[in-house]
Amino acid sequence: MARSAKKTTVTAKKFSFPQARGDMLVIGIYKDTKKLPQSLTSLDKTADLVLSSLLKMGDFSGNANETALLYPPSQKPCKRILAIGLGERKSLSLNTLRQAAGTAARNAQKLKTPNIALALHTVIDSKIDLTELGQAVAEGAIIGRYNFEDYLPPQKDKNSPINNLRITVIDPLASAARKISAGCRIGTILANSQNISRIVDNKPGNEINPPSLARHARLLARQYSLQCKIYDDKQLTTMKMNGILAVGSGSANKPRLIMLKHQGRRANNKSIDAVIVGKAITFDSGGISIKPSANMEAMKFDKSGGCNVLGIMAAVAQLKLPLNVIGLIPSAENLPSHTSYRPGDIIRTYSGKTVEIQNTDAEGRMILCDALAYAAKMKPAAIIDMATLTGACVVALGEHHAGLFSNNSALQKQLEKASQRSGEPVWALPSGDEYLEQMKSKIADLKNISGREGGACTAAAFLGAFVEDVPWAHIDIAGTSDTEKEKSFRAVGATGFAVRLIVEYLNALK
């Protein structure tokens, strides 16, 4: 069994906290709590006062995602109690609970405890919607537990990690448990869809190239009843998708344009609610303008935007959203060879606009400009693209926010709202005509790079020149798509950032 096949099940059930059963009970405690809240006092008595003793010792401060593992002497109500810090009470949010659930799942995996009871919300006295709470904790637990271990040998000894983790969110009220359960079902779909993106994104370039990515898309379409169309290099040549073809010209693995479609409206309703575009450079060496060798192995993550489209379309299909949504994945492998495109080349793109190539490592915008122009011809209500586009965005925002650029204020506000709900933060940046001016070429319509100043903004302005008058947004996920830093609630590697964000946006349209 591949490690990525491990299953995490999150459900809700009516149960009083002192009577909880299982291998581990998980509770939440606010920062600097001096006295246990009423909701935990009966549990403390049943557990031989281990919680109140913890607070008296002063070893646990309650900082967000801080943990303390307790062993009640009588093993009541269960063998272990895991206390997780929720941070400041005034700062509590759904994302606090999402991360705490991820922390709980990762601890359960390390402790090899296959059944845990989750009661993080027992200390919450604010008006958090219980359905949203259930969604958040299911997302956090399933996303948090995932580790990329597909290429490690399976462990068969009795101390090997667990394959199936069962998490039960408990609440003493049946009505509350029903609402939480409904949210858990939605959260499970979103989290598993985000993990679909991560599983493919984490795979190396010798396994994922444009043709094999297309095969993954076909299998996904078959599994979730999506329509799928793959355009190979010969068809791209006929279509004059010269931006995509140029970037892929140096590789033996020829480029592809992958299209997935969810028909959620009546068959005779051909309107398109959104086209979601994701950059998929399956490996980016920089081409002729080759990158430094240090950390080049991480360039397998230059396909993150395209992998996200796979996860988004899987979620849209499972949620049965009453929308018509198209996912577009332009995919190429950017390698140097005697057939590579060169600095100085002028490419006539699908839109008819010409682009002077000044750096072959600015390749993402070249495949995206063809896909965006193709999307614009469909006249959708909105186009949203995701791309690991610029190092400049990483310098500006680090790994904490993705850059958001848009030509439409209403669409920008909708995405910002979806960002808050999903816990995937974005930060709006400009991409107006002043930035497009920097992308003008003296010998073509545009050039594919400008100077160092405002690099994320000029790249976005370049993309915006290909969407005509369609409402459009670009999300630069260069800093958020993958991480080398393990956190208590998340593994290293691909993050699948923006899958939940985009699905939240689409869900609000229905």
N, C-alpha and C positions, 0 to 999 in steps of 0.2 A: 504493500500500500504506500503510495506517495504521501509524504508528510503533509502536503497541501490538502490532502483528502480528509484530514481530521475534521470531525463534525462537532459543532457547538450548538446546542439547543437551548433556547431561552423561552421560558413560559412563565405564567403567573398563576398563583393559587391562593385561596383563602386559608390563612393559617395565623395563629397568634405567635408572636415572637418567642416567648419563653418556651413554647412547645416545638420549636423548629427542629427538624431532624436533618441529618445529612453528615457529610464529612467535614463541612465547614460552614459557619454562619458569618456573613459579611455585613457589617454595620458601618454607618458614617458618623463621624464626630467633627464638629466645627473647631476651628483654630482657637486655642486658648480657653477651651472649655474647662471650667473649674468644678462644676457640679453636673452630674448626669441629668439629662432632661427626663421628664416623667415617663416618656415613651420607652426609656431604656432601664428604668429602675427595677421593674419586675424581672427583666432578663438578667440583670446584674445579680439579683438575689438567687435566681435559679442556677447561675453560673458561679456560685460561691464568691461573689463580690470581686471578680477579676477585673471588671471594668472600672469600678471606683478605685481599686488599688492602682490601676494603671495611671489614672489621673493624679492620684496622690503622690506617686513616685516622681512625676514630672518628666518622665522619659519620652512622652508623646505629646507633641505640640499641636497636632491637628492641621499642619500645613497640607496644602492640596497634594493628594496622592502619597502622603507619608503613610506608612503601614506599621502596625504592631500585631504580632501573632500571639494569641493567648490560648492557654490550655487549661480549661476548667478542671480542677482536681477530680470532680465527680463525673466528668465527661458529659455533663448536662448543660444546656439542651443538646449539645453535639460535641464532637471531639475537639474542635478548634473554633475559635472566634477570631476573625480578622477585622481589626479596626482600621478604617481608611480615613485619612484626613480630607475634609471638604473645604479647607481654607476659611476665609472670612465669611461669616453668615450673610453679610450684605452683598457679597460678590457671588453668591450661589447662582448657578445657571444650569441649563440643561447640559451644557458642555462639561461642567464640573462633574455631573453624574455620569456622563458618557465616559470621561476619562477614568473616573473611579471604578466603573464597571470593567473597563479594560485592565486596570490594575488588578482587580479581583480575579479576572480570568487568567492573567499571566501568573499570578501567584498560585492559583489552583493547578495550573499546568506544572509548575516547578515542584509543588508539593505532592503531585500525583493524586489529587482528590477529585474523583469523577463526578461527585454530586455536591453542589453547594447551594445554600439558600441565601438570597440577596435581599437585604433589608436596608439599603442605603437611605431610602426616603423616610424612614421612621422619624427622623429628627426635623423634617421639613415642615415649617409652619406657614410658608408662603403659598401663594395660589399658583402652583405649577400644575398644568393640565396633566392628568394621570395617563392619558393616552400618549401624549408627547413624552412623558417620563418613560413609559414602557418602550417606546421607540428608541429613545436615547440610550437606555441601558443595554438593549439588545444590540444596537449598533456598536457601542463601546466594547461589549464583551466579545463579540464575534470578530470585529476588526482587531481588537487588542490581542486576542489569542493567536492570531495567524503568525507563523514564522516561515521563512523561506528555507526549507530543509530538503528540497526535492532531490538534491544530488548527494545527500549523505546516506550512508548505509542504514537500513532499518534496524532498530534495536528490538531484539526479541526476548531479552531477559525480563524477569519479573519486575525489575525496577525501571523499566523503560517508561517514557512518558505516556500518558493516557491518549487514546484515540478519540473517545467520545466524552465530551464534557456536557453535563446537564446542569443548567442553572435555573433555579426557580425563584422568581421574585415573589415574596410573600407579603400579604397584607391581611389584617384581621377582618376586613370588611369585604364581603362577597362582591358588592357593587364596584368597589375600588379595584379588586382583582380582575374583574371583567374588563374594565377600561384599560388597565395596564396590559392585559393579555392582548387586546386589540392592537395596542401600540407595539408590542413585542413582535407581532406578525409582520407589521410594516418594516420595523427595524431590522428584522431578520433578512427580508428581501434586499433592503438597501445595503446592509453590511456584506452579505454574500456576493452581491453584485460588485461592490467595491473590491472585494477579494478576487473576483474574476479578473479585474484590471491588474491587480498586484501580482497574481500568479503568472500572467503572461509577461508583464513588464519586468519581473525579476529574472526571467530566463535570458541566457546569454545570446550573443550575436551569432554563434555557430548553430543555434537551434531556431532562433526567430529571425527570419529575413522577410522581405515583402511577400514572396510566394507562400511561405509557411504561415505568416500572419493572416493571409487571405484564407488559408485552410481553417485556421482557428475561427475566423468569422463565419465561414460556411457551417461549421459544426455548431456554433452558437445559434445561428439562424435556425437550424434544424431543431435544436433543443427547445427554443422559445418561440417558434412559429413566426419568425421574422422573414421578410423578403430580403434576398441577398443578390447583389450583382457585383461581379469582379471584373474590372477592366485591366487587361494585361498590357504589356509594353507595345504590342502591335496595335491594339485598340487605342491606346493613349497617343500613339503616333498619328493615327487617323483623326483623332479628336483634336490634335495639335496642343496637347498638354505638355508643352515644351519645357515648362519649369520643372515639372516632376521628372521628365525624361532626362533633363540636363543633370540634375542632382544624382540620379541613379546610373548615369552613363559609365562610371568607372568600375562598377561592380558586375560580377557574373550573375548575381541575383537581381533580376530585372525588377523595375518598380511596378507597383500596382496602385490602383484607385479602388477602394473598397466601399460599397454602398449598402447600408442596412436600412430597412424601412419597416416602421410599425404603423399599420393602418388601423387607427383606433376609432375613426369616424366611419359613417356609412360608406359603403363601397363607391357610391356615386359622388361622394364629397371628396374632391381632389385637392382641396386647400391644404397647405402645409403650415402647420403651426410653428415649427422650428426645424432648422437644419443645424445639427451639432457636428462640428468639424474638429478633428484631432490630428495633430502632427505625429507621424510615425516614422522617424528616421531610426531604423532598426539597429544601426550602429553608425556613429558619427566620428570618423577620424579627422574630419576637417577637409578631406579631399586634398587637392594640390596645395592649398593653404593649410598644411597639416598642423594639428594641435601638438603641444608638448606631450611627451610620453607620460608624464606624471599624472596619475588618476584617469588616464584615458579609458580604463576598464569601466568606469562609471558611465561612459557614453552609450552603453546599452539602454540607459534610461531616457535616451532622446526620443523614445517611442511612447513615452508616458501619455501624451495627449490622445494618441490613437488607441492605446489600450483602455483609456478611460471611456472612449466611445463604446467599446465592447460592453463594459460594465453598465453604462447608462442605458443602452438599448436593452440589455437583459432585464434591468429593473423596470423600465417602461412597459415591457411586454408582460412581466409578471404582475405588475400593478394594474394592468389592463386600462391604462390611461386613455380616456376618450379623445385622443389627439392623433393627428398625423405627424409623425416625427421621422426625420431622416438622419442617419448617422453617416458621415463621410470621413474616410480615413485615407489620405494620400500617404503612400509609403515608399520609401527608397532607402538604399544603403549608400552612404557617402564615403567612398574609398578612392584613393589615388591610383591611377593606372594610365596606360597610354591612350585610353579612350575617355578619360575624365574630362569634364568641362573645366575651363581654365579661367584665371583672372584675365580680364580683357575681353572675354566673350560677350556678345550681345544676344540675349535670348528673347525671341518673340513669344510671349506667354499666351495662354488660352484666351485671355481677354483681348488680345491684339496689342496691348501695351508692350513696349520693349524695355528690357532691363539690362544695364551694363553690370557685368560681374566684376566686382573689385576684390571680393574675397569669397572663396568657395566654401568657407566655414560659416557663411551667413546663408545656409542652405534651407533652413526651415521655412523662411519667408518665401522661398522660391517654390516649394511644393504647395504651401498654403495659398499662395496667390492664385494658382490654377484652381484649386479646390473651392476657394471662396468665390471666384468668378463663376464657376460652374453652379455653385449653390445659389448665387444671386439671380441666375437665369430662371430658377424655379419660382421666383417671387414669393418666398416664404414670409410669414409674419415676422420672423427674426432669424438671424444667424448668430451662433455663438461658437467661437473657436477656442481651443485650449492648446497650449504649446509650451514646451521647454525652450523658449525662444531666445532669451538674452541673459548673459552674465550681468548686464547692467541692472536688471531687475533684482538679481540676487544681491548685488552691492547695495541697492536702495532699500530693500525690504527684508533681506536675510531669508531665513526659512520659516518665518512666522506668518507672513501674508503673501498672497499672490497679487500680482498687479492686475487691475481691472481698467480696461479702456473701452470707450463706447462712443458711438456717434448719435446716441439716442438717450436722453435723460430718463425717460420712463423705463426703458429696458435696464439701464444702469441701476435705478432704484429697486427694481424687481430682483435683480441679482444680489444687490446688497442685503436685501431682506432675506433672501434665500440663504445667503452666507451666514447671517446671524442664526437662523434656524438650524442650519446643518452643522454649525461649529467649524466651518472651513472658511477662515477669514480672508477677505480681499481688501485691497486699498486702491481707491480710484486715483488714477493718474491721467494727465492730459495727453492728447494725440492730435491736436488741431493742425490747421494749415501751416502754421509756423514750423512745425516739425516735419511736415511733408516737404516743405521747401528745402530742407536740408537733404532730402533724398532725391532731389532733381539731379539729373546727369547732363553734361554738356553734349553728349553724343547719343543719348537715348532718352526715353521718357523718364526713366528712373534709374538709380543705381541701387545696388543691394546692401550697401553700408554707407554710413556717414561718419562723422568724427566721434570722439568719445563722449561728447556732451549729450546728455539725454538719450542714451542708446536704446533704452526700453521704449521711450516715447516715439523716437523716429522709426523704430521697427514696427510699432503698432500703426503709426501713420501710413507706412508703406502698405500694410495689409488693408487698411481702411480705403485705400485707393481702388480696391478691386471689388467692393461690395455694392457699387452703384448707390442707390438711395434706400436700400433695405436696412431696417434697424439691425445694428450689428454690435457685438461685444467681443472683445479679445481678452482672454485670461492667461497671463504669463505665469506659468507654474514652474519656472526654472528653479526657484528656491524651495519649492514645497513638494515637488514630485517624488523625491527620494531623500533618504537621510542615512548618515553614517552613525548617528547617535541613538542608541537604544534608550527608550524612556520606560517608565514603569508601566505605561499603558499602551506601548507600541513597539514593534520590532524594528530593526534596521531594514534598509532596502526600500522598495517601492511603497508609496503611501496610498496611491489611488486618490490623491487630493483632487477634488472638484466633481467626483462622481455624485456624492450626496448633494452637493450644492446645486448641480444642474438638475437633478431629479426633483429636488425641492422646488426649483423654479418652474419646472414643467408641471408638477403636481398642482401648483397654485393657479395654473391656467385652465384647469379642467372645469 
